[in-house]
Amino acid sequence: MKSYLAAAIQMTSVPELKENLVQAEELIEIAVRQGAQLVGLPENFSFMGEDQKKLAQAETIARETEKFLKTMAQRYQVNILGGGFPVPVEGKDKVFNTALLIDPNGQELTRYQKAHLFDVNVPDGNTYRESITVMPGTELPSVYSSETLGNIGLSVCYDVRFPELYRHLSEKGTDIIFVPAAFTAFTGKDHWQVLLQARAIENTCYVIAPAQTGINYARRQTHGHAMIIDPWGIVLADAGEKPGVAIAEINPARIEQVRRQMPSLQHRVF
Ligand SMILES: O=C(O)CNC(=O)[C@H](CS)NC(=O)CCC(=O)C(=O)O
């Protein structure tokens, strides 16, 4: 593994599949023009809207999103993480919230079904019941080991509040953790960056966190601040609040250096 540039894309996805895919391609192109070899798209990048609308179109969203990711990876010769989109569960009126990693040949490298579902009454008055439409994944994410990109572990959004998932990933050798998200504006302002830095620091890993931002639909407002954090916890890039791209270098020497300086992974007791 050599140093390379990674990108965390930030977008405002809406309840229109085609519109979102156009926006996503524009941002992928910007990231690739700046030299990114690994590009992450946020949770719900291809569709963000009301539950019933999402369920009604789930099959189309799943098919078109997977096709889009493979086409983009080949067209731009880049590795792409699609950060969470609905994939229908056979025989049920539900979907898995699925993250999918694709290589520049358009081949699937690994996928993960979001395990922790956001069933929360947020104090701003918004109620979230992700489990009404989503089946929780029951498997821990696998680590994808790439000679060129390093060892990559996947997760999605609300998972970031469950450190045991990331401990599992770091035990399996993860160097780079993806946290694609659609964090609420209300929780995000106090929790988003703190949680991401904690996951980076405690596992001495890079964290790549693509994000939704702005007003997506109705009263749904997301926090933004797609970012890339290094294994010491330093924020290397932050996309702010507008759609755009956070780009930073993933450097294996930095991982080794931090793990030398702070060998906490070796000092675990429990
Ligand atoms: O609602 C939709 O339209 C689509 N779903 C999402 O955006 C997902 C599940 S509801 N959002 C989160 O997990 C936010 C977590 C979060 O904000 C926190 O942990 O504080």
The ligand as a Gaussian input file, in Angstrom:
#p B3LYP/6-31G(d) Opt

LIG

0 1
 O      -34.496000       9.354000       7.320000
 C      -34.233000       9.133000       6.151000
 O      -34.730000       9.792000       5.230000
 C      -33.265000       8.064000       5.769000
 N      -32.542000       7.477000       6.864000
 C      -31.490000       8.023000       7.464000
 O      -31.145000       9.078000       7.106000
 C      -30.783000       7.319000       8.596000
 C      -31.728000       6.381000       9.236000
 S      -33.230000       7.180000       9.750000
 N      -30.282000       8.289000       9.529000
 C      -29.538000       8.018000      10.598000
 O      -29.143000       6.885000      10.868000
 C      -29.196000       9.252000      11.444000
 C      -28.407000       8.956000      12.692000
 C      -28.241000      10.192000      13.501000
 O      -28.554000      11.273000      13.090000
 C      -27.693000      10.098000      14.871000
 O      -27.194000       9.016000      15.266000
 O      -27.761000      11.108000      15.566000

